[in-house]
Amino acid sequence: MLSLLIVPGYSGSGPRHWQTLWEQRLSFARRVEMPDWDHPDRRAWVEALDRAVAASAEPPVLVAHSCGVSTVVHWAAPGARPVRAALLVAPADTESPSYPREASTFHPLPGVRLPFPSMVVASANDPYCTPERAEAFARAWGSRLIHAGPCGHINVDAGFGPWPEGERLLAALIGEPVSRVFRA
């Protein structure tokens, strides 16, 4: 049985965000609840992720967005519980001038190879991460890099509610047909 942990970023993922839609659609998906969505604290968020992974009956697949990606890489860096894979969407560069000050505890991002298969999905015009930085992150983390084109921050503001391409990427990452993962 597949277990999916949704790891939203700063301010959480609202009701129309693709992560929320996946959580609602997939019976095996659950959101990692953070102590304070609007004042992210690295230690508290990493601890919340660790508790969620520990509570999973089997190694889960992590689906992270933005500051959620930062949470995953900080959690995995010192050695982590087993996970099946991680889909890391729109990483936020903590060195970017546009990076939210409220999330400064995530700086710097670890440059350590992740101990599980992972895929970084990056946009050509993400206001929080340049394509070059996304490429450097993917290389450091040992992740497959997917250039998604000019997609902004791959969130609702950028026009992403349902995200069929994301569904295909997740299915490819875990080696399952889309129809099996996202049953209609």
C-alpha positions as CSV (number, residue, x, y, z in Angstrom):
1,M,0.0,0.0,0.0
2,L,1.3,3.4,-0.9
3,S,1.7,6.1,1.8
4,L,2.0,9.7,0.7
5,L,3.0,12.6,3.0
6,I,2.1,16.1,1.7
7,V,4.6,18.7,3.0
8,P,3.4,22.2,2.2
9,G,5.5,25.3,2.4
10,Y,5.2,28.7,4.0
11,S,1.5,29.6,4.8
12,G,0.5,26.0,4.0
13,S,-1.3,25.0,0.8
14,G,-4.7,26.6,0.4
15,P,-7.9,24.9,-0.7
16,R,-7.2,25.2,-4.4
17,H,-3.5,24.3,-4.3
18,W,-2.5,21.0,-6.1
19,Q,-1.1,19.6,-2.9
20,T,-4.5,20.0,-1.1
21,L,-6.3,18.6,-4.1
22,W,-4.1,15.5,-4.1
23,E,-4.6,15.1,-0.3
24,Q,-8.4,15.3,-0.8
25,R,-8.3,12.9,-3.8
26,L,-6.0,10.2,-2.5
27,S,-7.1,8.1,0.5
28,F,-3.4,7.2,1.2
29,A,-2.3,10.8,1.4
30,R,-2.1,12.9,4.5
31,R,-0.7,16.4,5.3
32,V,2.1,17.0,7.6
33,E,0.7,19.5,10.0
34,M,3.2,22.2,11.1
35,P,3.0,24.1,14.4
36,D,2.8,27.5,12.7
37,W,2.3,27.9,8.9
38,D,3.0,31.6,8.9
39,H,6.1,31.6,11.1
40,P,8.1,28.5,9.9
41,D,10.7,27.3,12.3
42,R,13.2,24.8,10.9
43,R,13.5,22.7,14.1
44,A,9.7,22.5,14.7
45,W,9.0,21.7,11.1
46,V,11.7,19.0,10.9
47,E,10.4,17.5,14.1
48,A,6.8,17.5,12.7
49,L,8.0,15.8,9.6
50,D,9.9,13.2,11.6
51,R,6.8,12.4,13.7
52,A,4.7,12.0,10.5
53,V,7.3,9.7,8.9
54,A,7.6,7.7,12.1
55,A,3.8,7.3,12.2
56,S,3.7,5.9,8.7
57,A,3.1,2.1,8.5
58,E,5.6,1.9,5.6
59,P,8.2,4.2,4.1
60,P,6.2,7.1,2.7
61,V,6.6,9.1,-0.5
62,L,7.2,12.8,0.4
63,V,5.5,15.4,-1.7
64,A,7.0,18.8,-0.8
65,H,6.5,22.3,-2.1
66,S,8.7,25.4,-1.5
67,C,9.6,25.7,2.2
68,G,8.4,22.1,2.5
69,V,11.3,21.1,0.3
70,S,13.6,22.9,2.8
71,T,12.0,20.9,5.6
72,V,12.7,17.6,3.8
73,V,16.3,18.3,3.0
74,H,17.0,19.5,6.5
75,W,15.3,16.5,7.9
76,A,17.1,14.0,5.7
77,A,20.6,15.6,6.0
78,P,21.7,14.2,9.4
79,G,20.3,10.7,8.7
80,A,16.6,10.0,8.6
81,R,14.0,7.3,8.8
82,P,13.4,5.4,5.6
83,V,11.2,7.0,2.9
84,R,10.4,5.6,-0.5
85,A,11.0,8.7,-2.5
86,A,10.5,12.5,-2.5
87,L,8.9,14.8,-5.1
88,L,10.5,18.2,-4.4
89,V,8.6,21.0,-6.2
90,A,9.6,24.6,-6.5
91,P,12.4,24.7,-3.9
92,A,12.8,28.1,-2.3
93,D,16.4,29.4,-2.3
94,T,17.1,30.7,1.2
95,E,19.7,33.0,-0.3
96,S,17.3,34.7,-2.7
97,P,16.4,38.3,-2.0
98,S,12.7,37.4,-2.3
99,Y,12.9,34.6,0.3
100,P,10.5,35.3,3.2
101,R,12.3,36.7,6.3
102,E,9.8,34.7,8.4
103,A,11.4,31.5,7.2
104,S,15.1,32.5,7.7
105,T,15.7,29.5,10.1
106,F,16.0,27.3,7.0
107,H,19.2,29.0,5.9
108,P,21.5,27.6,4.7
109,L,20.0,24.6,2.8
110,P,22.1,21.4,3.2
111,G,24.0,20.4,0.1
112,V,24.0,16.7,1.0
113,R,23.0,13.8,-1.1
114,L,19.5,12.6,-0.1
115,P,19.4,8.9,1.1
116,F,16.3,8.2,-1.1
117,P,15.3,8.7,-4.8
118,S,14.1,12.2,-5.4
119,M,13.0,14.5,-8.2
120,V,13.3,18.3,-8.1
121,V,10.7,20.1,-10.3
122,A,11.8,23.7,-11.0
123,S,10.3,26.6,-12.9
124,A,12.2,28.9,-15.3
125,N,10.7,32.0,-13.7
126,D,10.2,31.0,-10.1
127,P,10.5,34.2,-8.0
128,Y,12.1,32.3,-5.1
129,C,14.7,30.2,-7.0
130,T,16.6,30.7,-10.2
131,P,16.9,27.8,-12.6
132,E,20.7,27.7,-11.9
133,R,20.2,27.4,-8.1
134,A,17.5,24.7,-8.7
135,E,20.1,22.8,-10.8
136,A,22.7,23.2,-8.1
137,F,20.3,21.9,-5.5
138,A,19.3,18.9,-7.6
139,R,22.9,18.1,-8.2
140,A,23.9,18.3,-4.5
141,W,20.9,16.3,-3.4
142,G,21.4,13.6,-6.0
143,S,17.9,14.4,-7.4
144,R,16.6,14.1,-11.0
145,L,15.9,17.6,-12.2
146,I,12.8,18.4,-14.2
147,H,12.6,21.8,-15.9
148,A,8.9,22.6,-15.9
149,G,9.2,25.7,-18.1
150,P,7.9,29.1,-17.1
151,C,5.5,28.1,-14.3
152,G,6.1,30.7,-11.6
153,H,6.2,29.1,-8.1
154,I,4.0,26.2,-9.3
155,N,1.2,27.2,-7.0
156,V,-2.3,28.7,-7.2
157,D,-1.0,32.2,-7.9
158,A,0.8,30.8,-10.9
159,G,-2.3,29.1,-12.2
160,F,-1.9,25.6,-10.6
161,G,-4.9,24.0,-9.0
162,P,-5.1,20.5,-10.6
163,W,-1.6,19.6,-11.9
164,P,-1.8,16.6,-14.3
165,E,1.9,16.9,-15.2
166,G,2.7,16.7,-11.5
167,E,0.6,13.5,-11.3
168,R,2.7,12.0,-14.1
169,L,6.0,13.1,-12.5
170,L,5.0,11.5,-9.1
171,A,4.0,8.3,-10.9
172,A,7.2,8.1,-12.8
173,L,9.3,8.8,-9.6
174,I,7.7,5.8,-7.8
175,G,7.5,3.6,-10.9
176,E,3.7,3.3,-11.0
177,P,1.2,4.0,-13.7
178,V,-0.7,7.3,-13.2
179,S,-3.9,5.4,-13.4
180,R,-2.9,3.3,-10.5
181,V,-1.8,6.2,-8.3
182,F,-4.5,8.7,-9.2
183,R,-7.5,6.4,-9.7
184,A,-10.5,8.4,-11.0
